[in-house]
Amino acid sequence: MKQLSMKPVLHAALLLALSAPICAFAQGPQNDASPLLRANDAQPAGDLKDDANAAARLRAQVLLDRAHFGPGEIDGRWGTNTERAIAAFQRSRDLDATGAMDEATWRALTVDTSPALVEYRLTAQDVAGPYTAIPDDMMAKAALPQLGFASLAEALGERFHASPALIAALNPGADLTREGTTLWVPNVQANALAKAASVVVDKSDSSLLLRDAQDRVYARFPASTGSEHDPLPIGRWTIKGVARDPHFQYNPKLFWDADPGHAKAKIAPGPNNPVGVVWVDLSKDHYGIHGTPEPGKVGKTESHGCIRLTNWDAAAVAGAVGPGTPAVLQQ
């Protein structure tokens, strides 16, 4: 995604959604309405791709997320984002990078003994919102004062790095209109990332890597990295700065697929802004690392040349880089 203002703007609804505390940590689910609720104690039996291992697969996704080798949106399903996350984690631990969950990898992953699922109780603010439907058209987006969450289900998914469908599957029949409703959610609380010595974006496996001063990869996130019309700008660049909750300066002339009737417009901040909650500006004009309003598509669809991450991964990267951090974009 291209061309936006670097002026950060505070977005109250986003802060509400991302900062609310988890109310209780539990030792294990008491409700077996969904087999996924066994994730806290699940152990893989055979191939993690198998449906019989759905709970272990979910546990693996949560643990990978906490280890900063996440699958993007946690959904409990097997896919390329999860397979690539496992392979990257294996490389970081000097294991065979097969992308399959073997005994050694599971042992390394489960050094983190925190529960994969915890309880969260809806607050009055959760229920009240506000929530506003987000139109598809850019000109209609430009008319909105904020691009906050469209629903509580979307806000919960963002807060817990999960697909709304997974939250629903973990909590069948839960009343999201009532304060105090208790939900099972992924336990994605993790330590902040250390400062990166460099950033590497690798188009070959749709990833963004953070390297330390010894050139070791200590975090890896799935990314959408350009397209045939707007290829990733391969080369060595630097990070110029970070804008949180930015406005997006929409210029239809920069987009090959823009509606010919569109005009330049200023799109308000928020998690449903075209570049999400953060913009990491690159020394290549109009290009950056940013979030997205569609986390489920990250690493699976193309972008307009920029590096697109989930909002939570983009925010984590933004905290680990700064002006002057080298950024290598490679095939």
N, C-alpha and C positions, 0 to 999 in steps of 0.2 A: 504494500500500500504506500502511496506517495503523498508528498506535499501537505504538511500540516503545521499548525502553530506550535512553537515550543513553549508557550506560556501554560504552566500547569494550573488547573482549576480544581478546587476541592469539590468532591461530589458526595453529598451527605448520605444519599441512599446507599452508595457503594460502601462507604465506611461502616454504615450500620450492618450491611450484609457480611462484610469480611471480618469485623472485629468482635462480634458477639461471642462470648465464651462458651465453651462446651460445659454443660451443666454437671455432668457426672460421668466418671469413667467406671465401666462395669467389668467384671471378671468374665462374664459370658452371657450370651442371650438366654432369656428365659422363655421366649416365644418361638416355637418351631414352625410358624406359619410358612416360612420360606426356608429352603435348605441353605440358602446363602447366609442365614443367620448363624450357621455353624462355623463361620470363617475364623473366629478367634482361636479355635482349637484344631482347625482342619489341617490335615497332612496329605500331600499328594500321593495317590496310589496309581502309579503308571503315568501316562502322558497327560500333561496339564491341559491339553486340548480337549480331552474327553469330558463330556457333560457330567460324568460322575465326580469330576474334580472341580466343579464350579465353585464351591466354597473355598477350596485351596487356591484356586486361580484368583479369586477376589482378594484373599489374604495376600497373595504375592503382589498384586497390583498396588495394594495399600503400602506394603513394606517397601516396594520399589519407589513409590512416591516419596515416602519419608526419607529414603536414602538418597534422594535427588537424582534418581535414574527412572523417573516416572513414565507411565504409559500415556501421559496426557489426561484425557478424561477417563476416570475409573468407571468401568461399565460391567465388570465381571465376565466379559467375553474374551475369547481368544482372537487376536488379530496381529497385524504386522507391528503396530506400535508396542504391544506387549512383548512380542518376540524380540524386537530390536532393543527394547529396554533391558530384557534379561541378558542379551548378548553383551551390551555395554557394561552392565553390572559385572558380568563374568570377567570381562577384560580388566576392569578396575580392580578386581581381586585376584588377578593372575590365574584365572581358571580358563578352561577351554571355552571359547566363545561360540557355542553351538546355538544359542537362543532357546534351548530346551532346558527344562527345570530338572537337573540331575540332583543327586544326593548332596554333593559338595556345594552346589549353588544354594540349595535350600538351607543347608547348615549355615552358610555365610549370611544369607538373608535373614534368618530367624535369630541371629545374634541380637537383633532388636526384638525384645520380648513384650513390648507394649501391645495391647489388644488392637486388632484390626478394626473392630467396630466398637463404638461407644454410644451412650445415650445422649440425646440432645432434646431439651424441652423448649417448645415454641414460646417466644415472648410475645407480649402485646404489640411490640414494634414489628416483629416478624409478620404477624397477622394483618396489621394495619397497612403496611407498605409505606408509601404508595407504590402501586404497580400500574404500568401503562403499556398498552399494546404498541409494538414497534412496527411501523410500516416498512415495506420493502423499498419504496421509492426514495431516492436521495433528497429530492425536493421536499417530500413530506417529512423526512427525518429532520431537515433543516428548520422546519417550523416548530419543532418540539423544544421546550426550554431545557430539558435534560433527556438523556438516553439511558434511563435506569432499567431495572429489571421489569420484565413483562408479567411475571408471576412469582409467587412465593416458591413454587417448585423450581423455577429457574434460579432464584437467589440461593436456595439450599444447595442445588447442584454446584453452583460456583463456589460457595463457601466450603464445601466438602469435596471439591475436585471430582465430582461425580456426575454421571448423566442423571437427569431427572427420572428417567426410567428405572435406574438402579435404586434410587431413593424410594420410588413407589414399590418396587419389588421387595425391598427390605421391610416395608411398612404397609402391607396390604390393608386397605380400609381405614387408614389413619385420617383423622379429621384435621386438615390444614387450615381450617377456619377458626380453630379454638385455641386460645392461649393455654399453655400447659400440656398440650399434646406431646407425648414422648415418642421420639423417633430414634431408630437405629441408623447411624451414619458412619461413613469411613473416618477413622481416626488419622487425620492427615497433619496434625501438629508436628512440626519438625524444627530443628535448629536452623537459624539463618545461615546462608552461604557465606563462606570466607571470600575475601576479595580475589577476583580472578586476575592472573597475570596475562591471560589472553582468552579470546573467544574464537572458536572455530565453527563455522557453519558448513556442513557436509551435505551436498545435494544427493550423494550416492545412497545415503540411508535416511534422508529427510530428518536431519538432526542438528541441534546446536549443542556444542560442548564447551565446558569451562575447564581451563587448564590452570594449574598452579605454577609457581616459580620453577619447579622441577619438571615442568611440561607434562605432569600427570593429569589425566582427566579425573575430576572429582565431582562432576555433575553433567548430566546429559538429558536433553529434553527433545521430544518430537517436534518437528517444525514443518511448515509448508514453505517451499523455497523457490518461488518463481514459476514460470510457465513458458511455453513456446513463444507467446506474444511478448511476455515480459520476463526474460531470463534472469536468473540470479547473476548479479554483477561480480563475476569471478575476479578475485584479486586480493590484495592486502590493503585494508582500510584501517581507520581508527574510529573510536567512538568519540563523538563531539560533546554529547551531553544527554541527559535524561529528563523527560517531561512526564509527570504523573497526572492522570486525569486530563489529558489534553483536549483542546478543540481539534477538529479535523477540518482543514481547509480543502474543500472539495473543488477540484478543477477538472471538469469533464474532458478537457483536451489531453490530459495525461492518461486517460483510460480508453483503450481501444474498443471496449464494449459498452461505453457510456451511452445513455439515451441522447440522441441528437437534439432533443428539446431541452436538455438540462443546461443550467447556467452555473457559474461559480457560486459556492454556498459555504457557510460556516456551520459545521455540525457540532452540536453541544456535546459536552463530556458525558461519560458514563460507561458502564460495562457493555452496553450495546452500541457504543460508538464504533465506527468502522475499524478503528485501530485499538479498540478496547481501552484498558485502564492505564496503559503506559506506552511511551514512544522512546526508544533508544536510538538517537540520531547518529547516522554514519557519515563519514567524510565524503561519501558518494552522494551527490545532490539528489534529494527526493527519496532516498532509500533509508530504511531503518529496521530495527527489530521491534515488534509490537504485539499487542494482544489481539483478541478477536471476540466478536459476539457469538461465534459458532465453534465452541471448543471441540465438539464431536467430529469436526472436519479436519482438525489439525493433523498434519502428516499424511492425510489421505486425499486432499484436493490441492489444486494449484493456487498460487497467489499472484498478485500483480507485481512481482519482482522482489518484494520485500520478504523479510523473514517473519513469519506469523507463528506465534505460540499461543497456548491457552493464556487467559488473563493471569492465572496464578503463577504459571511458569515465567511469563514475561515480567511480572512483578518481582519474582525471585532473582531473575537475571539482572534487572535494573538495580537491585540492591548490591550486586556483586561487581558491578563495573562502574566506570567513571570516565571523565574526559581523558583522552589519551590512551585508553585501553586498546591494544591491537585487536583487530578483528580480521580473521582470514576466512574468505569465502571460497570454497573449493568444490570441485566436481566429485 
